[in-house]
Amino acid sequence: MKITEIETFAVGAGWKNWLFARVHTDKGVHGIGEGTLNGFIKTTEAGVHELKHHSDWRDVRHGRPVLRAGRRWRSQHLPA
């Protein structure tokens, strides 16, 4: 599965700005996520677009499928 497009949407809510991302894949799977960093919406948005070339669903650091990232985090940070 390859990511074919990433769209970002900066939304102002008065007291806080939010950054949402819509991700599309070549298999027709899509999803929406939120990546807000208070006060740095444009910076965060630029970072999302800058990293598009890593969009092959692999964890850049470990070469493992991203879908297993939660399992790896739990194994590293929670007691056995």
C-alpha positions as CSV (number, residue, x, y, z in Angstrom):
1,M,0.0,0.0,0.0
2,K,1.4,3.4,-1.0
3,I,0.2,6.8,0.1
4,T,-0.7,8.7,-3.0
5,E,-1.8,12.0,-1.6
6,I,-1.7,13.9,1.7
7,E,-4.0,16.9,2.1
8,T,-3.8,19.3,5.1
9,F,-6.4,21.6,6.5
10,A,-5.6,24.3,9.0
11,V,-8.8,25.2,11.0
12,G,-9.1,28.2,13.3
13,A,-11.3,27.7,16.3
14,G,-10.8,31.1,17.9
15,W,-8.9,30.1,21.0
16,K,-6.9,27.4,19.2
17,N,-5.8,26.4,15.7
18,W,-6.0,22.8,14.5
19,L,-4.2,20.9,11.7
20,F,-6.0,18.0,10.1
21,A,-4.6,15.7,7.5
22,R,-6.4,13.5,5.0
23,V,-4.3,10.6,3.6
24,H,-5.2,8.7,0.4
25,T,-3.7,5.4,-0.7
26,D,-3.4,3.5,-4.0
27,K,-5.7,0.8,-2.5
28,G,-8.5,3.1,-1.9
29,V,-8.0,3.2,1.9
30,H,-8.1,6.7,3.4
31,G,-8.0,8.3,6.8
32,I,-8.1,11.6,8.7
33,G,-5.7,12.5,11.5
34,E,-4.9,15.5,13.6
35,G,-1.4,16.9,14.2
36,T,-1.8,20.1,16.1
37,L,1.2,21.8,17.7
38,N,0.0,25.0,19.4
39,G,1.2,28.1,17.7
40,F,3.0,26.3,15.0
41,I,0.3,25.3,12.5
42,K,2.2,26.4,9.4
43,T,5.4,24.8,10.6
44,T,3.6,21.5,11.3
45,E,1.8,21.6,8.0
46,A,5.1,22.2,6.2
47,G,6.6,19.2,8.0
48,V,3.8,16.9,7.0
49,H,4.3,17.9,3.3
50,E,8.1,17.8,3.6
51,L,8.0,14.1,4.7
52,K,5.7,12.9,1.9
53,H,8.6,11.1,0.3
54,H,8.7,8.7,3.3
55,S,5.1,7.7,2.6
56,D,5.5,4.0,1.9
57,W,4.0,2.9,5.2
58,R,7.3,1.9,6.6
59,D,8.7,3.3,9.8
60,V,11.7,5.3,8.7
61,R,13.9,4.5,11.7
62,H,13.2,0.7,11.9
63,G,11.9,-0.3,8.5
64,R,8.9,-2.0,10.0
65,P,5.3,-1.5,8.9
66,V,3.9,1.6,10.6
67,L,0.7,-0.3,11.6
68,R,2.8,-2.1,14.2
69,A,4.2,1.2,15.7
70,G,1.7,1.0,18.6
71,R,2.7,-2.5,19.5
72,R,6.4,-1.4,19.5
73,W,5.6,1.7,21.6
74,R,3.8,-0.5,24.2
75,S,6.6,-3.0,24.4
76,Q,9.1,-0.2,25.0
77,H,7.1,2.0,27.4
78,L,4.7,-0.3,29.4
79,P,5.6,-3.0,31.9
80,A,5.6,-6.6,30.5
